[in-house]
Amino acid sequence: MKELKVNNSLIDLVQGDITELETDVIVNAANNQLILGGGVAGAIRRKGGPIIQEECNEIGGTFVGGAVITTGGNLKSKHVIHAVGPRMGEGNEDQKLKNATINSLKLMDEHNLKTIAFPAISTGIFGFPIDRCSKIMINVAKEYLQGNTQIEKVIFCLYTAPDFEVFEKELK
């Protein structure tokens, strides 16, 4: 199973490059200074152009568990939500990842946006275990979509087949 209906919304799984998706929003697994470095952020910087980093610089940063929105620059998606996940070992990581996911979804509603794609936040250089990430992010999305929202689709875009399989197993 790679999709799940929740009320009037859909949770969908995709394997591939998040920067190629045509959604209202893609999520950047950001650091709290909003500096687009490596991983997903680096790909967003390269394909989206300098405007995204310029907007991040104007915002200045956000807290771990927080999320901010910029335009999508040259990306296929209209916007980028920069969600700051936890680094393993900093403490209270599960709650911080939950907050980063919820705050991203809240920004969707505040900006009346309908489709969003998330990467597996914090599982790269931040060292968060992929199985814990999938459990937290999928459960937060299910819970959020049961409330009052106009979000039509939440996509989890996994770059590798093993990561996709972990999310697929969790979605079942």
C-alpha positions as CSV (number, residue, x, y, z in Angstrom):
1,M,0.0,0.0,0.0
2,K,1.4,3.4,-0.9
3,E,-1.6,5.6,-0.2
4,L,-4.2,6.0,2.5
5,K,-7.4,8.0,2.5
6,V,-8.0,10.1,5.7
7,N,-11.3,12.0,5.5
8,N,-11.2,14.1,2.3
9,S,-7.4,13.9,2.1
10,L,-4.8,11.4,0.9
11,I,-1.5,10.3,2.3
12,D,0.8,9.2,-0.5
13,L,4.2,7.7,-0.7
14,V,6.6,8.4,-3.6
15,Q,10.2,7.3,-4.2
16,G,12.4,9.8,-5.9
17,D,13.7,13.4,-5.9
18,I,11.5,15.7,-3.9
19,T,12.7,18.8,-5.9
20,E,11.0,17.3,-9.0
21,L,7.5,17.1,-7.5
22,E,4.8,19.5,-8.7
23,T,3.1,20.2,-5.4
24,D,2.1,23.5,-3.8
25,V,4.8,22.9,-1.2
26,I,7.9,20.8,-0.7
27,V,9.4,20.6,2.7
28,N,13.1,21.3,3.3
29,A,14.7,19.4,6.2
30,A,16.2,22.6,7.5
31,N,18.7,23.7,10.2
32,N,17.6,26.4,12.7
33,Q,19.8,29.1,10.9
34,L,17.9,28.3,7.6
35,I,21.2,27.9,5.7
36,L,20.7,25.6,2.7
37,G,23.7,23.3,3.0
38,G,23.7,19.7,1.9
39,G,21.2,16.9,1.4
40,V,17.6,18.0,0.6
41,A,18.5,21.6,1.3
42,G,21.4,21.6,-1.1
43,A,19.2,20.1,-3.9
44,I,16.6,22.8,-3.2
45,R,19.2,25.5,-3.3
46,R,20.7,24.3,-6.6
47,K,17.4,23.8,-8.4
48,G,15.4,26.6,-6.8
49,G,18.0,29.3,-7.2
50,P,19.4,32.0,-4.8
51,I,16.0,33.6,-4.1
52,I,15.1,30.8,-1.6
53,Q,18.3,31.4,0.5
54,E,17.7,35.2,0.2
55,E,14.2,34.8,1.7
56,C,15.6,32.5,4.4
57,N,18.2,35.1,5.3
58,E,15.5,37.7,5.7
59,I,13.5,35.4,8.0
60,G,16.8,34.8,9.9
61,G,16.0,31.4,11.5
62,T,13.6,29.5,13.6
63,F,13.5,27.1,16.5
64,V,14.0,23.3,16.4
65,G,10.5,22.0,15.7
66,G,9.5,25.2,13.9
67,A,8.7,25.8,10.3
68,V,8.8,28.8,8.0
69,I,7.6,29.3,4.4
70,T,9.3,30.9,1.3
71,T,8.6,30.9,-2.4
72,G,9.8,28.0,-4.5
73,G,12.1,30.0,-6.7
74,N,12.7,28.0,-9.9
75,L,11.3,24.8,-8.4
76,K,8.2,23.1,-9.8
77,S,6.5,23.6,-6.4
78,K,5.2,27.1,-5.6
79,H,6.6,27.2,-2.0
80,V,9.2,25.6,0.3
81,I,8.4,25.1,3.9
82,H,11.6,24.9,5.9
83,A,11.0,22.6,8.9
84,V,13.7,22.2,11.5
85,G,14.0,18.7,12.8
86,P,16.1,17.5,15.8
87,R,19.6,16.3,15.8
88,M,20.0,12.9,17.5
89,G,21.3,13.3,21.0
90,E,20.0,16.8,21.7
91,G,17.1,15.5,23.8
92,N,13.3,15.4,23.3
93,E,13.8,14.5,19.6
94,D,10.5,12.7,19.0
95,Q,8.5,15.7,20.2
96,K,10.6,18.1,18.2
97,L,10.1,16.0,15.0
98,K,6.4,15.9,15.7
99,N,6.3,19.7,16.1
100,A,8.2,20.3,12.9
101,T,5.6,18.2,11.0
102,I,2.6,19.8,12.7
103,N,4.0,23.3,12.2
104,S,4.5,22.6,8.5
105,L,0.9,21.4,8.1
106,K,-0.4,24.4,10.0
107,L,1.5,26.7,7.6
108,M,-0.3,24.9,4.7
109,D,-3.7,25.8,6.2
110,E,-2.6,29.4,7.0
111,H,-1.6,29.9,3.4
112,N,-4.6,27.9,1.9
113,L,-2.3,25.4,0.2
114,K,-3.5,21.9,-0.8
115,T,-0.6,19.6,-1.6
116,I,2.7,19.1,0.3
117,A,5.6,16.7,0.0
118,F,7.8,15.9,3.0
119,P,11.2,14.2,3.0
120,A,12.2,12.0,6.0
121,I,13.1,14.9,8.2
122,S,16.2,14.6,10.4
123,T,17.2,11.2,9.0
124,G,20.3,12.4,7.1
125,I,23.2,14.1,8.8
126,F,21.0,14.7,11.9
127,G,21.1,11.0,12.5
128,F,17.4,10.3,13.4
129,P,16.4,6.7,12.9
130,I,14.2,6.2,9.8
131,D,11.8,3.8,11.5
132,R,11.1,6.3,14.3
133,C,10.8,9.1,11.7
134,S,8.2,7.2,9.6
135,K,6.1,6.3,12.7
136,I,6.1,9.9,14.0
137,M,5.5,11.7,10.6
138,I,2.8,9.4,9.3
139,N,0.9,9.4,12.6
140,V,1.1,13.2,12.8
141,A,-0.2,13.5,9.3
142,K,-3.1,11.0,9.9
143,E,-4.1,12.9,13.1
144,Y,-3.9,16.3,11.5
145,L,-5.9,15.3,8.4
146,Q,-8.7,14.1,10.7
147,G,-9.2,17.7,11.9
148,N,-10.5,20.8,10.1
149,T,-8.1,21.3,7.1
150,Q,-8.3,22.0,3.4
151,I,-5.1,20.0,2.7
152,E,-5.8,17.5,-0.1
153,K,-2.6,15.5,-0.2
154,V,0.3,14.8,2.0
155,I,3.2,13.1,0.2
156,F,6.2,11.5,1.8
157,C,8.9,11.5,-0.8
158,L,11.7,9.0,0.0
159,Y,14.9,9.2,-2.0
160,T,16.0,5.5,-1.6
161,A,14.1,2.2,-1.9
162,P,15.0,1.1,1.6
163,D,13.6,4.3,3.1
164,F,10.5,4.0,0.9
165,E,10.0,0.5,2.2
166,V,10.2,1.6,5.9
167,F,7.5,4.3,5.2
168,E,5.4,1.8,3.2
169,K,5.5,-0.7,6.1
170,E,4.5,2.0,8.6
171,L,1.6,3.2,6.4
172,K,0.1,-0.3,6.4
